[in-house]
Amino acid sequence: MHIQPGTTRIGWIGTGVMGASMCGHLIRAGFAATVCNRTRTKAEPLLAAGACWAESPKQVAEASEVVFTIVGYPADVRQVILGPDGVLSGCRPGSIMVDMTTSEPALAAEIAEVAGRMGVHAVDAPVSGGDVGAREAQLSIMIGGEPEVIEALTPCWQAMGKTFLRQGGPGAGQHAKLVNQILIASAMVGVCEGLLYAYKAGLDLDTVMQSVAGGAAGSWSLTNLGRRIIANHFEPGFFVEHFVKDLGIALAESKRMGLCMPGLALANQLYLSLVAHGRGRDGTQALHLALAEMSNIDWSNRPS
C-alpha cells in the first residue's frame, strides 16, 4: 500500500470551515483531488486550485483511491458513506475511506465492518485545532484503524496536521476526540468566567491576558478564543451547534460506560442555551455571551 503525491488520487467530501483548508493542503502537497459538497460554491476555491467536481459521494469514490469525509452530524456521515449513493457504493477493493468528522464511535466501528466485507479499509480520524489549525496545517489528528493503513496515509497526515497518532482500532479515534471535547467544554466555562471577572473588576483585558496566558492558566482556548471574545469576534472557527452535537455524543458514551460527568453536563446545558437564543452558527467562544447575559452584562456594547 503506497500513497504519495503525484500518483495517489484522493477524494474529499465536505468543504466547510475546516474541510476546505484541509483539502487545500493536500492539493498543494501534490495530490490530485475530486471534491463534492452540498453547496458547490463552497468548493469553488478548491476547483480553482485544480480539483475536479463530482455530483455525489459515489462519484468521488469512483474517481479516487483514498476518500476523505468531514461533514456535520452522524446522520450525515451515515448517508454520505453508507447511503445508496454513498462513498462505499463507489469504492473498489483495496481503497481507503477516512472519516474526519467528529461522530459516534459505534458508527465508526459499523462503517469499518461494512467496508471490511467489501475489501475497503475504513479509518476514523477526527481532528482538533479549529479553523486556525486547519488553515495552518497544525491540526491534531486522532486516528482509529489498521496500523498499516494509518502508516501508509502518513503523507496525507503530514500535509494537514502536526500531531497524528493511532489511538487503537475502529472507533478509537472518535473516543479520543470526545476526550478532547470534554476537556475543552469545562475549560471554556473557565475562560469566559475569568474574562467576565476581569471586566467587572475594572481590569484592562489585554493586560490581564498577557499575564495569565503565559502562566499555569494558559491554554489554547484562552490564547485563541479568549482574544476573539475580547475583540467581540464571535464568528465560527467551530460552530456551537456542532459542539453541542459532540457534547451530546460524549454524554451518551459516558452514560453507557457508567461515568458521572457533572462538568460536561453543565457545559452542555450552557451551550444548549446559546442554541435556544439563535446562536448555533456562532463560534464556540459565544458561550461568553450566555454567561454575560446571566450577570446582565451587554458584552457587545461594553465600553472599550
KEKE-566924 format. One record per residue (C-alpha): z, y, x; residue in one letter. Coordinates in nm, 2 decimals. Layout:
! KEKE-566924
{r {Z,Y,X},"A"},
...
END
This chain:
! KEKE-566924
{r {0.00,0.00,0.00},"M"},
{r {-0.13,0.31,0.18},"H"},
{r {-0.10,0.66,0.03},"I"},
{r {-0.23,0.96,0.22},"Q"},
{r {-0.40,1.29,0.15},"P"},
{r {-0.78,1.29,0.16},"G"},
{r {-0.81,0.93,0.03},"T"},
{r {-0.55,0.87,-0.24},"T"},
{r {-0.63,1.02,-0.59},"R"},
{r {-0.34,1.15,-0.78},"I"},
{r {-0.29,1.24,-1.14},"G"},
{r {-0.05,1.50,-1.28},"W"},
{r {0.07,1.54,-1.64},"I"},
{r {0.29,1.84,-1.72},"G"},
{r {0.22,2.18,-1.57},"T"},
{r {0.52,2.37,-1.68},"G"},
{r {0.77,2.59,-1.49},"V"},
{r {0.82,2.33,-1.22},"M"},
{r {0.53,2.09,-1.26},"G"},
{r {0.26,2.34,-1.18},"A"},
{r {0.42,2.43,-0.84},"S"},
{r {0.48,2.06,-0.75},"M"},
{r {0.13,1.96,-0.82},"C"},
{r {0.00,2.26,-0.63},"G"},
{r {0.19,2.14,-0.32},"H"},
{r {0.02,1.80,-0.35},"L"},
{r {-0.33,1.97,-0.38},"I"},
{r {-0.26,2.19,-0.08},"R"},
{r {-0.15,1.88,0.11},"A"},
{r {-0.49,1.74,0.06},"G"},
{r {-0.46,1.52,-0.24},"F"},
{r {-0.75,1.52,-0.50},"A"},
{r {-0.58,1.57,-0.84},"A"},
{r {-0.67,1.52,-1.20},"T"},
{r {-0.44,1.71,-1.44},"V"},
{r {-0.35,1.71,-1.81},"C"},
{r {-0.12,1.93,-2.01},"N"},
{r {-0.07,2.01,-2.38},"R"},
{r {-0.18,2.37,-2.32},"T"},
{r {-0.48,2.38,-2.09},"R"},
{r {-0.42,2.75,-1.99},"T"},
{r {-0.11,2.65,-1.81},"K"},
{r {-0.32,2.42,-1.59},"A"},
{r {-0.58,2.69,-1.51},"E"},
{r {-0.43,2.78,-1.16},"P"},
{r {-0.45,2.41,-1.06},"L"},
{r {-0.80,2.38,-1.19},"L"},
{r {-0.89,2.69,-0.99},"A"},
{r {-0.74,2.52,-0.68},"A"},
{r {-0.97,2.23,-0.72},"G"},
{r {-0.80,1.99,-0.97},"A"},
{r {-1.01,1.81,-1.24},"C"},
{r {-0.92,1.83,-1.60},"W"},
{r {-0.85,1.52,-1.83},"A"},
{r {-0.82,1.52,-2.20},"E"},
{r {-0.55,1.26,-2.22},"S"},
{r {-0.28,1.08,-2.01},"P"},
{r {-0.50,0.77,-2.03},"K"},
{r {-0.80,0.96,-1.87},"Q"},
{r {-0.57,1.08,-1.60},"V"},
{r {-0.46,0.73,-1.51},"A"},
{r {-0.82,0.60,-1.52},"E"},
{r {-0.91,0.86,-1.25},"A"},
{r {-0.60,0.81,-1.03},"S"},
{r {-0.42,0.57,-0.81},"E"},
{r {-0.08,0.75,-0.84},"V"},
{r {0.01,0.93,-1.16},"V"},
{r {0.30,1.18,-1.18},"F"},
{r {0.45,1.30,-1.51},"T"},
{r {0.71,1.57,-1.57},"I"},
{r {0.74,1.66,-1.94},"V"},
{r {1.02,1.77,-2.17},"G"},
{r {1.21,1.50,-2.36},"Y"},
{r {1.25,1.13,-2.36},"P"},
{r {1.03,1.11,-2.67},"A"},
{r {0.76,1.29,-2.47},"D"},
{r {0.80,1.05,-2.18},"V"},
{r {0.76,0.76,-2.42},"R"},
{r {0.45,0.90,-2.58},"Q"},
{r {0.28,1.01,-2.25},"V"},
{r {0.35,0.68,-2.07},"I"},
{r {0.38,0.41,-2.33},"L"},
{r {0.18,0.56,-2.62},"G"},
{r {-0.16,0.43,-2.73},"P"},
{r {-0.34,0.69,-2.52},"D"},
{r {-0.07,0.70,-2.26},"G"},
{r {-0.07,0.65,-1.88},"V"},
{r {-0.02,0.28,-1.88},"L"},
{r {-0.31,0.22,-2.11},"S"},
{r {-0.54,0.36,-1.83},"G"},
{r {-0.36,0.22,-1.52},"C"},
{r {-0.52,-0.06,-1.31},"R"},
{r {-0.31,-0.33,-1.14},"P"},
{r {-0.16,-0.20,-0.82},"G"},
{r {-0.15,0.16,-0.93},"S"},
{r {0.17,0.36,-0.93},"I"},
{r {0.33,0.56,-1.21},"M"},
{r {0.60,0.82,-1.12},"V"},
{r {0.80,0.99,-1.39},"D"},
{r {0.98,1.30,-1.26},"M"},
{r {1.12,1.41,-1.60},"T"},
{r {1.49,1.40,-1.64},"T"},
{r {1.51,1.13,-1.90},"S"},
{r {1.72,0.83,-2.02},"E"},
{r {1.80,0.56,-1.76},"P"},
{r {1.73,0.28,-2.02},"A"},
{r {1.38,0.43,-2.09},"L"},
{r {1.30,0.43,-1.71},"A"},
{r {1.40,0.06,-1.70},"A"},
{r {1.19,-0.02,-2.01},"E"},
{r {0.89,0.16,-1.85},"I"},
{r {0.93,-0.03,-1.53},"A"},
{r {0.95,-0.36,-1.72},"E"},
{r {0.63,-0.29,-1.92},"V"},
{r {0.45,-0.16,-1.62},"A"},
{r {0.55,-0.46,-1.41},"G"},
{r {0.40,-0.70,-1.66},"R"},
{r {0.07,-0.51,-1.61},"M"},
{r {0.09,-0.52,-1.23},"G"},
{r {0.17,-0.15,-1.22},"V"},
{r {0.46,-0.01,-1.01},"H"},
{r {0.68,0.24,-1.20},"A"},
{r {0.92,0.48,-1.03},"V"},
{r {1.17,0.73,-1.18},"D"},
{r {1.21,1.04,-0.97},"A"},
{r {1.38,1.33,-1.14},"P"},
{r {1.43,1.64,-0.93},"V"},
{r {1.68,1.92,-0.88},"S"},
{r {1.62,2.27,-0.74},"G"},
{r {1.48,2.46,-1.04},"G"},
{r {1.18,2.69,-1.03},"D"},
{r {1.27,2.82,-0.68},"V"},
{r {1.29,2.47,-0.53},"G"},
{r {0.96,2.37,-0.69},"A"},
{r {0.78,2.68,-0.56},"R"},
{r {0.92,2.65,-0.21},"E"},
{r {0.89,2.27,-0.19},"A"},
{r {1.26,2.24,-0.14},"Q"},
{r {1.34,2.00,-0.42},"L"},
{r {1.60,1.72,-0.41},"S"},
{r {1.42,1.41,-0.54},"I"},
{r {1.64,1.12,-0.68},"M"},
{r {1.44,0.80,-0.69},"I"},
{r {1.47,0.46,-0.86},"G"},
{r {1.23,0.18,-0.80},"G"},
{r {1.10,-0.07,-0.55},"E"},
{r {1.18,0.02,-0.19},"P"},
{r {0.83,-0.05,-0.05},"E"},
{r {0.67,0.16,-0.32},"V"},
{r {0.90,0.45,-0.27},"I"},
{r {0.84,0.43,0.11},"E"},
{r {0.46,0.44,0.05},"A"},
{r {0.50,0.76,-0.15},"L"},
{r {0.66,0.94,0.14},"T"},
{r {0.36,1.18,0.19},"P"},
{r {0.40,1.29,-0.17},"C"},
{r {0.78,1.34,-0.15},"W"},
{r {0.74,1.54,0.17},"Q"},
{r {0.49,1.77,0.00},"A"},
{r {0.73,1.85,-0.28},"M"},
{r {1.08,1.83,-0.15},"G"},
{r {1.33,1.85,0.13},"K"},
{r {1.55,1.56,0.03},"T"},
{r {1.42,1.23,-0.12},"F"},
{r {1.64,0.93,-0.14},"L"},
{r {1.62,0.60,-0.31},"R"},
{r {1.92,0.55,-0.54},"Q"},
{r {1.85,0.19,-0.65},"G"},
{r {1.63,0.01,-0.89},"G"},
{r {1.46,0.13,-1.21},"P"},
{r {1.68,0.40,-1.39},"G"},
{r {1.89,0.47,-1.08},"A"},
{r {1.71,0.79,-1.01},"G"},
{r {1.79,0.91,-1.37},"Q"},
{r {2.16,0.82,-1.32},"H"},
{r {2.17,1.02,-1.00},"A"},
{r {2.01,1.32,-1.18},"K"},
{r {2.27,1.30,-1.45},"L"},
{r {2.54,1.32,-1.18},"V"},
{r {2.36,1.64,-1.06},"N"},
{r {2.36,1.79,-1.42},"Q"},
{r {2.73,1.70,-1.47},"I"},
{r {2.82,1.88,-1.15},"L"},
{r {2.61,2.19,-1.25},"I"},
{r {2.74,2.21,-1.61},"A"},
{r {3.10,2.29,-1.53},"S"},
{r {3.01,2.49,-1.22},"A"},
{r {2.80,2.72,-1.43},"M"},
{r {3.10,2.79,-1.65},"V"},
{r {3.29,2.90,-1.34},"G"},
{r {3.01,3.12,-1.21},"V"},
{r {2.99,3.30,-1.55},"C"},
{r {3.36,3.34,-1.59},"E"},
{r {3.41,3.46,-1.23},"G"},
{r {3.14,3.73,-1.28},"L"},
{r {3.29,3.84,-1.61},"L"},
{r {3.63,3.87,-1.45},"Y"},
{r {3.49,4.08,-1.16},"A"},
{r {3.32,4.31,-1.41},"Y"},
{r {3.63,4.36,-1.62},"K"},
{r {3.84,4.42,-1.31},"A"},
{r {3.61,4.71,-1.22},"G"},
{r {3.47,4.55,-0.90},"L"},
{r {3.12,4.60,-0.76},"D"},
{r {2.94,4.28,-0.85},"L"},
{r {2.71,4.28,-0.55},"D"},
{r {3.00,4.33,-0.31},"T"},
{r {3.20,4.05,-0.47},"V"},
{r {2.90,3.82,-0.45},"M"},
{r {2.87,3.89,-0.07},"Q"},
{r {3.24,3.79,-0.03},"S"},
{r {3.26,3.48,-0.24},"V"},
{r {2.92,3.33,-0.20},"A"},
{r {2.97,3.26,0.17},"G"},
{r {3.32,3.11,0.12},"G"},
{r {3.47,2.80,-0.04},"A"},
{r {3.34,2.91,-0.38},"A"},
{r {2.98,2.92,-0.27},"G"},
{r {2.72,2.71,-0.45},"S"},
{r {2.35,2.70,-0.52},"W"},
{r {2.42,2.82,-0.88},"S"},
{r {2.63,3.11,-0.76},"L"},
{r {2.38,3.23,-0.50},"T"},
{r {2.07,3.18,-0.71},"N"},
{r {2.17,3.22,-1.07},"L"},
{r {2.46,3.45,-1.01},"G"},
{r {2.23,3.71,-0.87},"R"},
{r {2.00,3.67,-1.17},"R"},
{r {2.30,3.73,-1.40},"I"},
{r {2.39,4.05,-1.22},"I"},
{r {2.03,4.17,-1.24},"A"},
{r {2.01,4.08,-1.61},"N"},
{r {1.73,3.83,-1.55},"H"},
{r {1.76,3.55,-1.79},"F"},
{r {1.40,3.42,-1.77},"E"},
{r {1.39,3.04,-1.73},"P"},
{r {1.40,2.87,-1.40},"G"},
{r {1.51,2.58,-1.61},"F"},
{r {1.52,2.60,-1.99},"F"},
{r {1.86,2.60,-2.18},"V"},
{r {1.71,2.36,-2.43},"E"},
{r {1.61,2.11,-2.16},"H"},
{r {1.96,2.14,-2.01},"F"},
{r {2.12,2.06,-2.35},"V"},
{r {1.89,1.75,-2.36},"K"},
{r {2.02,1.65,-2.01},"D"},
{r {2.38,1.70,-2.11},"L"},
{r {2.34,1.50,-2.42},"G"},
{r {2.20,1.21,-2.23},"I"},
{r {2.49,1.24,-1.98},"A"},
{r {2.74,1.24,-2.26},"L"},
{r {2.58,0.93,-2.42},"A"},
{r {2.58,0.74,-2.09},"E"},
{r {2.94,0.84,-2.03},"S"},
{r {3.04,0.71,-2.38},"K"},
{r {2.85,0.39,-2.31},"R"},
{r {3.05,0.35,-1.98},"M"},
{r {3.38,0.44,-2.14},"G"},
{r {3.42,0.76,-1.95},"L"},
{r {3.61,1.07,-2.08},"C"},
{r {3.42,1.38,-1.97},"M"},
{r {3.60,1.69,-2.11},"P"},
{r {3.44,1.94,-1.88},"G"},
{r {3.09,1.81,-1.96},"L"},
{r {3.17,1.81,-2.33},"A"},
{r {3.29,2.18,-2.32},"L"},
{r {2.98,2.29,-2.12},"A"},
{r {2.76,2.11,-2.37},"N"},
{r {2.92,2.29,-2.66},"Q"},
{r {2.88,2.63,-2.49},"L"},
{r {2.51,2.56,-2.42},"Y"},
{r {2.46,2.45,-2.78},"L"},
{r {2.59,2.79,-2.89},"S"},
{r {2.31,2.95,-2.69},"L"},
{r {2.05,2.74,-2.87},"V"},
{r {2.21,2.84,-3.20},"A"},
{r {2.16,3.20,-3.10},"H"},
{r {1.79,3.15,-3.03},"G"},
{r {1.82,3.14,-2.65},"R"},
{r {1.70,2.78,-2.60},"G"},
{r {1.40,2.91,-2.40},"R"},
{r {1.61,3.12,-2.17},"D"},
{r {1.72,3.01,-1.82},"G"},
{r {2.05,2.82,-1.79},"T"},
{r {2.21,3.13,-1.65},"Q"},
{r {2.20,3.27,-2.00},"A"},
{r {2.53,3.09,-2.05},"L"},
{r {2.68,3.41,-1.93},"H"},
{r {2.57,3.59,-2.24},"L"},
{r {2.75,3.34,-2.46},"A"},
{r {3.07,3.38,-2.27},"L"},
{r {3.04,3.76,-2.25},"A"},
{r {3.00,3.77,-2.63},"E"},
{r {3.33,3.58,-2.67},"M"},
{r {3.50,3.88,-2.49},"S"},
{r {3.30,4.14,-2.68},"N"},
{r {3.11,4.24,-2.37},"I"},
{r {2.74,4.36,-2.42},"D"},
{r {2.63,4.24,-2.07},"W"},
{r {2.27,4.36,-2.10},"S"},
{r {2.38,4.72,-2.18},"N"},
{r {2.67,4.74,-1.94},"R"},
{r {2.70,5.05,-1.71},"P"},
{r {2.53,4.98,-1.37},"S"},
END
